[in-house]
Amino acid sequence: MEWKERIWQEAGELQDILRGHQSTLHRSPEVGFALKQTCAYVKEQLQKMGYTPLQCGKAGWVVTVGGHQPGKVFLLRADMDALPIQEETLAEDAAGNGYMHACGHDFHTSMLLGAAALLKKHEQEIKGAIKLMFQPAEELLEGARDMIEAGVLLNPAVDGALMVHVMAGLPLPTGTCIVSSPGVSAPAADYFTIEIQGKGCHGSSPNTGIDPLTAAAHVLIGLQELTARELGTDEVAVLTIGSVNGGEAANVIPDRVTMKGTLRAFREDVRERLKKRMEEIAVGIAGAFRARATVTFGSGCPTLVNDRSLSEFVAVQLKELLGETYCHTSKELEAQMAEKGGGKMSGSEDFAYVSHEVPSVMLALAAGEPSKGYLYPQHHPKVQFDKEVLSVGAAIYAYTALTWLEKYSK
């Protein structure tokens, strides 16, 4: 049998095992780089398959399979971290520790463990080598960069890379794959903090102080003008203030207000221009109210860029594996999704760091239709994903790597 039939059949036979992986990971979610149980579980499973996992960075694992035949190196990535969300589903494997795999990273990890099993079985047939990257701290947008700095793309050097992300609530049958078309598929992201420094005083005598709350309110409104009045029709960005904190007592004007938020942009020039204007607006408006403002940009990531050759190759291969009905490019779906209220993906993805180092492609995998009861989106405390997608994801990981190496390792 050719790779298509072999991988599809063998992945299907792993479905129950993959469900076990996913349930185990889902019950004990962890966040950021603090993935003690998750890392231990992944390491144990890889060792059972015959791998020798190497720690890469603060909390990542990497293994390499193949290498017995000359050729190129392809990387497959899965993220492992959860979110600080209290789960509100009624699932048997629901987490109860205040964290939740509300973005499907437990699915990604389980699917890559499935691919690891498939690839190990065919190790002698692999032309070149395949690296498996199990990454922490994607939700912080810090894990990929940490592993890159630790050498995940070296020894052996990686020639191409792929990631898969499950998506709940898409109006597409479970197992439908969306291959990102060439170019940017996920925006750059910046987390920021704005500190407004005033002068505290008694609430009955506001004239004796400087009110940072009033200044912060006007700064917040002023920032909305950036996307409303300073962007052209071809410039897409989202600026969100998600947290405003200041004061504790009803009769006291506080010294300081802290605002936190995120900026997303699909173009690097727009990103840098908006960051500059954010500082000018915050400092200028705060100053008009006699307060002082400082803007600090913390963690973030660049735009995720999909390589043209790799994107086009993967689209052809997955249409062969899954069938035309279950595989589309993002360009092919744009009109259809727009009619149903969809739009450009606005969530950022720190695989972007990999995409700026080697030719890369991002895949989305539909994992639960609203018509089938999967009503909630990613990052919601009630979100659930269709477990039937697990074997499909494992097959996609393995098949794309094997076929890419066969074509480009000649």
C-alpha positions as CSV (number, residue, x, y, z in Angstrom):
1,M,0.0,0.0,0.0
2,E,1.1,3.6,-0.6
3,W,1.5,6.0,2.3
4,K,-2.1,7.3,2.0
5,E,-3.7,3.9,2.7
6,R,-1.1,2.8,5.2
7,I,-1.1,6.0,7.3
8,W,-4.9,6.4,7.2
9,Q,-5.6,2.8,8.3
10,E,-2.9,2.8,11.0
11,A,-4.0,6.2,12.4
12,G,-7.5,4.9,12.7
13,E,-6.3,1.9,14.6
14,L,-4.8,4.3,17.2
15,Q,-8.0,6.2,17.9
16,D,-8.7,4.6,21.3
17,I,-5.2,5.2,22.4
18,L,-5.3,8.8,21.3
19,R,-8.6,9.3,23.2
20,G,-6.8,8.0,26.3
21,H,-3.9,10.5,25.8
22,Q,-6.3,13.3,25.4
23,S,-8.4,12.5,28.4
24,T,-5.3,12.1,30.6
25,L,-3.9,15.5,29.5
26,H,-7.3,17.2,29.7
27,R,-7.9,16.2,33.4
28,S,-4.6,17.7,34.5
29,P,-4.0,20.9,32.6
30,E,-1.1,23.1,33.3
31,V,-0.1,26.6,32.1
32,G,2.9,28.4,30.7
33,F,6.3,26.8,31.3
34,A,5.1,25.0,34.5
35,L,4.1,21.7,32.8
36,K,5.5,19.2,35.3
37,Q,2.9,16.5,34.9
38,T,2.3,17.2,31.2
39,C,6.0,16.9,30.3
40,A,6.4,13.8,32.4
41,Y,3.5,12.1,30.6
42,V,4.7,13.1,27.1
43,K,8.3,11.9,28.0
44,E,6.9,8.6,29.3
45,Q,4.8,7.9,26.2
46,L,7.7,8.8,23.8
47,Q,10.0,6.5,25.7
48,K,7.5,3.6,25.4
49,M,7.7,4.1,21.7
50,G,11.5,3.8,21.7
51,Y,12.4,7.5,21.6
52,T,14.9,9.3,23.7
53,P,13.3,12.7,24.4
54,L,15.6,15.6,24.8
55,Q,14.6,18.6,26.8
56,C,14.7,21.8,24.8
57,G,14.4,25.1,26.5
58,K,12.6,25.5,29.8
59,A,9.9,22.9,29.3
60,G,9.9,21.5,25.8
61,W,10.7,18.1,24.4
62,V,12.1,17.2,21.0
63,V,12.7,13.8,19.4
64,T,13.9,12.9,15.9
65,V,12.8,10.0,13.9
66,G,14.4,8.6,10.7
67,G,17.8,9.7,9.6
68,H,18.7,6.3,8.2
69,Q,18.4,7.6,4.6
70,P,19.9,10.8,3.4
71,G,17.5,13.7,2.9
72,K,16.0,16.9,4.4
73,V,14.5,17.5,7.8
74,F,10.9,18.3,8.5
75,L,9.5,19.5,11.8
76,L,6.1,18.9,13.3
77,R,5.0,21.0,16.2
78,A,2.4,20.6,19.0
79,D,1.8,22.9,21.9
80,M,1.1,21.5,25.4
81,D,0.0,24.3,27.7
82,A,-3.5,25.2,28.9
83,L,-5.3,28.4,30.0
84,P,-6.1,29.8,33.5
85,I,-9.8,29.2,33.0
86,Q,-12.1,27.2,35.4
87,E,-13.7,24.6,33.2
88,E,-17.5,24.6,33.1
89,T,-18.2,21.6,30.9
90,L,-19.9,18.4,32.2
91,A,-17.4,16.1,30.5
92,E,-16.2,13.0,32.4
93,D,-12.6,14.2,32.0
94,A,-13.3,17.8,32.9
95,A,-10.5,19.5,34.8
96,G,-11.1,20.8,38.3
97,N,-7.9,22.6,39.2
98,G,-8.7,26.1,37.9
99,Y,-7.0,25.5,34.6
100,M,-8.5,24.3,31.3
101,H,-7.4,23.0,27.9
102,A,-9.8,25.5,26.3
103,C,-7.7,25.9,23.2
104,G,-7.3,22.3,22.3
105,H,-3.6,21.9,23.0
106,D,-4.3,18.5,24.6
107,F,-5.6,17.4,21.2
108,H,-2.5,18.7,19.5
109,T,-0.2,16.9,21.9
110,S,-2.2,13.7,21.6
111,M,-2.2,13.9,17.8
112,L,1.5,14.4,17.7
113,L,2.0,11.4,20.0
114,G,0.0,9.5,17.5
115,A,2.2,10.7,14.7
116,A,5.2,9.7,16.7
117,A,3.9,6.1,16.9
118,L,3.1,6.0,13.2
119,L,6.5,7.4,12.2
120,K,8.5,5.1,14.6
121,K,6.8,2.1,12.9
122,H,8.1,3.3,9.5
123,E,11.4,4.8,10.7
124,Q,13.5,2.8,8.2
125,E,11.5,4.0,5.3
126,I,11.7,7.7,6.0
127,K,13.8,9.7,3.5
128,G,15.6,12.2,5.7
129,A,14.4,12.9,9.2
130,I,11.4,14.2,11.1
131,K,11.6,16.3,14.3
132,L,8.7,16.3,16.7
133,M,8.5,19.5,18.8
134,F,6.4,19.4,22.0
135,Q,6.2,23.1,23.0
136,P,5.2,24.9,26.3
137,A,3.9,28.4,26.8
138,E,2.1,29.0,23.5
139,E,-0.6,31.0,25.3
140,L,2.1,33.3,26.6
141,L,3.5,33.6,23.1
142,E,6.9,32.7,24.5
143,G,7.4,28.9,24.1
144,A,8.4,28.7,20.5
145,R,11.0,31.4,20.8
146,D,12.4,29.7,23.9
147,M,12.8,26.4,22.1
148,I,14.3,28.2,19.0
149,E,16.9,29.9,21.2
150,A,17.6,26.4,22.7
151,G,18.3,25.0,19.3
152,V,15.2,23.1,18.2
153,L,15.8,24.1,14.6
154,L,19.4,22.9,14.6
155,N,21.3,19.6,14.8
156,P,20.0,18.5,12.4
157,A,18.9,21.8,10.8
158,V,15.2,22.0,9.9
159,D,14.2,22.6,6.2
160,G,10.4,22.9,6.7
161,A,7.8,23.0,9.4
162,L,4.1,22.4,10.0
163,M,1.6,23.0,12.8
164,V,-2.0,21.9,13.3
165,H,-4.6,23.7,15.4
166,V,-8.1,22.2,16.1
167,M,-11.0,24.6,15.8
168,A,-14.4,24.3,17.6
169,G,-17.5,25.9,16.4
170,L,-16.7,26.0,12.7
171,P,-19.6,25.2,10.3
172,L,-17.6,22.4,8.7
173,P,-17.7,18.7,9.3
174,T,-15.3,17.3,11.9
175,G,-12.0,16.4,10.3
176,T,-12.1,19.1,7.6
177,C,-8.7,20.6,7.1
178,I,-8.0,24.2,6.2
179,V,-4.5,24.8,4.7
180,S,-3.4,28.3,5.2
181,S,-2.8,30.0,1.8
182,P,0.6,31.6,1.1
183,G,1.2,34.7,3.1
184,V,0.1,35.9,6.6
185,S,-2.5,33.7,8.3
186,A,-2.2,34.9,11.9
187,P,-1.5,38.5,13.1
188,A,1.4,39.7,15.1
189,A,0.6,40.2,18.7
190,D,1.8,42.5,21.5
191,Y,0.8,42.4,25.2
192,F,1.1,45.9,26.7
193,T,0.6,47.6,30.1
194,I,-0.2,51.3,30.5
195,E,0.5,52.9,33.9
196,I,-1.3,56.1,34.7
197,Q,0.3,57.9,37.6
198,G,-1.8,60.5,39.5
199,K,-1.8,61.8,43.0
200,G,-4.1,60.2,45.5
201,C,-6.4,62.2,47.8
202,H,-9.7,62.1,49.7
203,G,-12.8,61.6,47.4
204,S,-14.4,64.7,49.0
205,S,-11.5,66.9,47.9
206,P,-10.6,65.9,44.3
207,N,-9.0,69.4,43.7
208,T,-6.1,68.4,46.1
209,G,-5.1,65.4,43.9
210,I,-4.7,64.2,40.3
211,D,-7.2,61.7,39.3
212,P,-5.7,58.8,37.3
213,L,-9.1,57.2,36.8
214,T,-10.4,60.1,34.8
215,A,-7.2,60.2,32.8
216,A,-7.3,56.4,32.2
217,A,-10.9,56.6,30.9
218,H,-9.9,59.2,28.3
219,V,-6.8,57.3,27.3
220,L,-9.0,54.2,26.8
221,I,-11.4,56.1,24.6
222,G,-8.5,57.8,22.7
223,L,-6.9,54.5,21.8
224,Q,-10.1,53.4,20.0
225,E,-9.5,56.2,17.5
226,L,-6.5,54.4,16.2
227,T,-8.3,51.6,14.5
228,A,-11.3,53.8,13.7
229,R,-9.5,56.8,12.2
230,E,-5.9,56.0,11.5
231,L,-6.1,52.8,9.5
232,G,-6.8,52.4,5.8
233,T,-9.2,49.9,4.3
234,D,-6.3,47.5,3.6
235,E,-4.8,47.8,7.1
236,V,-6.3,45.3,9.6
237,A,-5.6,45.6,13.3
238,V,-7.4,45.0,16.7
239,L,-6.6,46.9,19.8
240,T,-8.2,45.6,23.0
241,I,-8.0,46.9,26.6
242,G,-8.9,43.8,28.7
243,S,-8.1,45.0,32.2
244,V,-8.4,48.3,34.1
245,N,-7.4,48.3,37.7
246,G,-7.2,51.2,40.2
247,G,-8.4,52.1,43.6
248,E,-10.1,50.1,46.3
249,A,-12.1,52.5,48.4
250,A,-15.2,54.3,47.2
251,N,-14.2,57.6,48.9
252,V,-10.5,57.7,47.8
253,I,-9.0,58.8,44.6
254,P,-6.0,56.4,44.0
255,D,-2.5,57.2,43.1
256,R,-2.3,54.9,40.1
257,V,-4.3,53.0,37.5
258,T,-3.0,50.0,35.5
259,M,-4.5,49.1,32.1
260,K,-3.6,46.0,30.2
261,G,-4.4,44.8,26.7
262,T,-3.3,43.4,23.4
263,L,-2.6,44.7,19.9
264,R,-3.0,42.5,16.8
265,A,-1.9,43.5,13.3
266,F,-1.4,41.6,10.0
267,R,1.4,43.8,8.8
268,E,4.6,44.6,10.6
269,D,4.7,48.3,9.5
270,V,1.1,48.8,10.8
271,R,2.1,47.1,14.1
272,E,5.1,49.4,14.6
273,R,3.1,52.5,13.7
274,L,0.3,51.7,16.1
275,K,2.7,51.0,19.0
276,K,4.3,54.4,18.4
277,R,0.9,56.1,18.3
278,M,-0.3,54.3,21.4
279,E,2.5,55.8,23.4
280,E,1.9,59.3,22.0
281,I,-1.9,59.1,22.8
282,A,-1.4,57.7,26.3
283,V,1.3,60.2,27.3
284,G,-0.5,63.1,25.7
285,I,-3.9,62.5,27.1
286,A,-2.6,61.7,30.6
287,G,-0.6,64.9,30.5
288,A,-3.6,66.9,29.6
289,F,-5.1,65.7,32.9
290,R,-1.9,66.5,34.8
291,A,-1.1,62.7,35.1
292,R,1.8,60.8,33.7
293,A,1.6,57.7,31.5
294,T,4.1,55.0,30.6
295,V,3.5,52.3,28.0
296,T,5.3,49.0,28.3
297,F,5.2,46.3,25.7
298,G,5.8,42.8,27.0
299,S,5.6,39.4,25.3
300,G,4.3,39.0,21.8
301,C,5.1,37.5,18.5
302,P,5.4,38.4,14.8
303,T,3.0,37.6,12.0
304,L,2.7,33.9,11.0
305,V,3.9,33.7,7.4
306,N,3.0,30.6,5.3
307,D,5.6,29.6,2.6
308,R,4.1,29.4,-0.9
309,S,5.7,26.2,-2.0
310,L,5.0,24.4,1.2
311,S,1.4,25.6,1.4
312,E,0.7,24.5,-2.1
313,F,2.3,21.1,-1.6
314,V,0.4,20.4,1.6
315,A,-2.9,21.4,0.1
316,V,-2.4,18.9,-2.8
317,Q,-1.3,16.1,-0.5
318,L,-4.1,16.6,2.0
319,K,-6.8,16.7,-0.7
320,E,-5.4,13.4,-1.7
321,L,-5.5,12.0,1.8
322,L,-8.8,13.5,3.0
323,G,-10.6,14.0,-0.2
324,E,-11.6,17.3,-1.9
325,T,-14.7,17.7,0.4
326,Y,-12.6,17.6,3.6
327,C,-9.7,19.8,2.6
328,H,-9.7,23.4,1.5
329,T,-7.3,26.3,1.3
330,S,-8.1,29.4,3.4
331,K,-8.5,31.3,0.1
332,E,-11.1,28.8,-1.1
333,L,-13.1,29.2,2.1
334,E,-13.0,33.0,2.4
335,A,-16.2,33.7,0.5
336,Q,-18.1,30.8,2.1
337,M,-17.0,31.8,5.7
338,A,-17.8,35.4,5.1
339,E,-21.4,34.5,4.1
340,K,-21.7,32.6,7.4
341,G,-20.3,35.4,9.5
342,G,-16.7,34.3,9.6
343,G,-13.7,36.3,8.8
344,K,-9.9,36.5,9.0
345,M,-8.4,34.6,12.0
346,S,-7.5,37.3,14.5
347,G,-5.9,35.1,17.1
348,S,-2.1,35.1,17.2
349,E,0.1,32.0,17.2
350,D,3.7,31.9,18.4
351,F,4.6,29.3,15.7
352,A,5.1,32.6,13.9
353,Y,8.7,32.6,15.3
354,V,9.3,29.3,13.5
355,S,7.8,30.6,10.3
356,H,10.3,33.5,10.3
357,E,13.2,31.0,10.5
358,V,12.2,28.2,8.1
359,P,9.5,27.6,5.4
360,S,6.4,26.8,7.4
361,V,2.6,26.3,7.1
362,M,-0.3,26.4,9.5
363,L,-3.3,24.0,9.3
364,A,-6.7,24.4,11.0
365,L,-8.6,21.3,11.7
366,A,-12.4,21.5,12.2
367,A,-13.3,19.7,15.5
368,G,-17.0,20.2,16.2
369,E,-19.9,21.7,14.3
370,P,-22.4,24.0,16.0
371,S,-25.2,21.8,14.5
372,K,-23.8,18.8,16.4
373,G,-23.8,20.6,19.7
374,Y,-20.3,22.2,19.7
375,L,-21.5,25.7,20.3
376,Y,-18.7,27.4,22.1
377,P,-15.4,28.9,20.7
378,Q,-11.9,28.5,21.9
379,H,-11.0,30.0,25.3
380,H,-14.6,29.6,26.5
381,P,-15.1,27.7,29.8
382,K,-17.7,25.5,28.1
383,V,-15.8,24.7,24.9
384,Q,-15.5,21.1,23.8
385,F,-13.8,19.5,20.8
386,D,-14.9,16.4,18.9
387,K,-12.6,13.6,19.8
388,E,-13.2,11.8,16.5
389,V,-10.7,14.3,15.0
390,L,-7.7,12.8,16.9
391,S,-6.8,10.0,14.5
392,V,-7.3,12.5,11.6
393,G,-4.8,14.9,13.1
394,A,-2.3,12.1,13.7
395,A,-2.6,11.0,10.0
396,I,-2.2,14.6,8.8
397,Y,1.0,15.1,10.8
398,A,2.6,11.9,9.6
399,Y,1.4,11.9,6.0
400,T,2.5,15.5,5.2
401,A,6.0,15.0,6.7
402,L,6.5,11.6,4.9
403,T,5.3,12.9,1.5
404,W,7.2,16.2,1.7
405,L,10.4,14.3,2.5
406,E,9.9,11.9,-0.4
407,K,9.5,14.7,-2.8
408,Y,12.2,17.1,-1.6
409,S,14.9,14.6,-0.4
410,K,15.6,13.3,-3.9
